[in-house]
């Protein structure tokens, strides 16, 4: 069945769906075995196949692609008509990660941080940031939690001697209080 479906239906390659349907009905009345006899059954099968292919837009596009280039004339249809086969897809490789771009951005960011650290003024010694460290001055609040305060260098002021986990005990010569931030136990000694 290598028939030209357009020729079997008697329409041009630019025929609309309505024109294809009308041509099919006209030819089906003429070739139907009830009216033309049993000898026309093979021609009716060819007609049905042509209509099945050309009435479905997807099948029609595939059929138009498969037709020999010599049977398709570009002069019959204006370019961009709805029955032109779509442009072939260009295969694209797998996606690539932009390593060079990310590396350049990371180096620029590291340079900005480094320059900022070198040009910013140093922090004030003894600055209170709320985190207890050995050597920090501390006070005990009403709930018996230790918190960092600014050092006054007064005798009797509490200084953090060590920080230990909450499941360990401080040495006997120190006062043990929980850190307000929950980072462990602060072992405090009074300044002499």
Buried (B, 14 or more C-beta within 10 A) or exposed (E): EEEEBBEBBBBEBBBEEEBBBBBBEEBBEEBBEEEBEEEBEEBBEBBBBBBEBBBEEEEBBEBBEEBEEEEBEEEEBEEEEEBBEEEEEEEEEEEEEEEEEEEEEEEEEEEEEEEEEEEEEEEEEEEEEEEBEEEBBBEBEEEEBBBBBEBEEEEEBBBBBBBBEEEEEBEEEBBBBBBBEEEBBBBBBEEE
